[in-house]
């Protein structure tokens, strides 16, 4: 009996070690592929487009961190890049590329964990499940709007979930994804955050990191979170009020106020529906203010199709519905408001673009969770997969254009 018991125990230990090794191998493979995907874009853009003016701010930050804190509302990219310059003694452009590359790898790591839990839960990943998780990560990082009907106008009116030329939106993404799920956890009655004080501090720091990376996500996300809170209150469901208010709402409100004091534009924000598109049409692209509804819809074909095909499950998904509301609020900011300090910049676009990113993530999560429980032989999955495939084809074109087109041509012609 003792010999048999030892043999069974040894087999269990061997199986556990194999599962642990498999998890590490899949995780390493995923991050390696994310690095291979991102590095060409990092090299392409590290001294061009939006990296240029941010690089000038990094040089100033090297002289005075206080200047960055008091003059740049979202100064984290400049501060981190300056820190890399000091630490590694590299050029500013290389430092910026390192910061954004690390942010993208962090995003890849976060997405791996998110999709892994959706597909396997607490169980160990199989090789097949790992392939699906890695595929979901890379798909989310590579999708683009379905702009085949208008291939020379991929920016004005479309919402691209992945943008390569802007460092701060890419820095924001990992903290925004984590904060998105951290906020939803406030509505989970089964979760018992202990010790509460450390969780509260972690939430507040995460909120600060996200805001100081770029505020567009939080200003689009807070209204949907308020609606979700109201819904849970009406239904008399428990809410983790300490974390929601103390870790997210109050820090966000305070820091947004601080950011308005360091915002140097000063011309103000006005309600002016669709004016930004008219300005784009006047200055850049004549069709920028045309077919807006079609362009908006072409940006979200996959998540919209998933929602309709899996309507009962999607309607009950807090994740999916908050993602949709975040997208709607972000799109409304761009469509209805204009920043008079730099009206043609369209800085409100970042919220809508990240809202689309959340929608694709939520749709993929729903598919993985549903078919993990109910099997993979479902014709709806073929339709959803076809839509995702089209977005990926558009993403290949989007990726290629970013590697091969000059910046001004990319902005004013191909976008």
Secondary structure, DSSP 4 states (H G I P E B T S, - for coil): -HHHHHHHHHHHHHHHHHHHHHHHHHHHHHHHHHHHHHHHHHHHHTTSTHHHHHHHHHHHHHH-HHHHHHH-SS-HHHHHHHHHHHHH---HHHHHHHHHHHHHHHHHHHHHHHHHHHHHTTSPPPHHHHHHHHHHHHHHHH-----GGGTT-SSSS---S--SS-HHHHHHHHHHHHHHHHHHHTT-TT---SSHHHHHHHHHHHHHHHHHH-SHHHHHHHHHHHHHHHHHHHTT----HIIIIIIIIHHHHHHHHHHHHH----S-EEE-TTHHHHHHHHHT-TTTTSSHHHHHHHTSHHHHHHHHHTHHHHHT-HHHHHHHHHHHHHHHHHHHEEETTSTTT-TTHHHHHHHHHHHHHHHHHHHHHHHHHH-S--HHHHHHHHHHHHHHHHHHHHHHHHHHS-HHHIIIII-
